[in-house]
Amino acid sequence: MTSDIDTVVLVERALDQTAAIIAAIPGGQAGLATPCPDWDVQALVRHLAGQDLRNFLVAARGATADWQAPADGLGEDWAAQFGDRAAQLMAVWRAADLDEQVAVPGGGRAALRSRADQQIIELAVHGWDLAMATGQQAGLDPALADHALSWARQMLRPEHRGPDRAFGPEVPVRPDAPIYQRLAGWFGRDPEWAPAGSAADHRS
């Protein structure tokens, strides 16, 4: 079992990895497609910086975030906007009691640490999305994907998948595939996704 200290460290590593990916995106890639079919690169960064981190901060404080509220606007300096909110989030997580009981969707309560695990998953998966879209997939932190996949396999139930649900059907991936490909497949993505027109997109 991951200790509380390790969990908070993994949140920080996930934030750092996502921040590095965002910082390396040139302006000319803003309109590129991503493995999330409804979002191009700019829209996905806006989701991460303007919605995820805003709501992660609420969640880390033990309150209930409003995920129906639209994402905040995205300024010109994506990396700075993400970095500022990431720093605020980490300050809260470092001071948090991960054993605190908080409300969960559908009723009931669970330890606050479960929200940290959810944030690691969200950052690891969307980090992969951005990395694939912008050619930065080399060097992704395998520990983040391993933790995210292990936790998600316990928590993501079949009834959470399907039309009008949060997640699509699992895409089968061979057991010995790289960990980020297995993570992507578990969350309904094509693990070998490539931008349209790329050499990888024309694989046989």
Helices and strands as residue ranges (DSSP letters): H 4-23, G 27-29, H 41-47, I 48-52, H 53-60, H 78-95, E 101-103, E 109-111, H 113-134, H 142-155, G 158-160, H 179-186, G 200-202
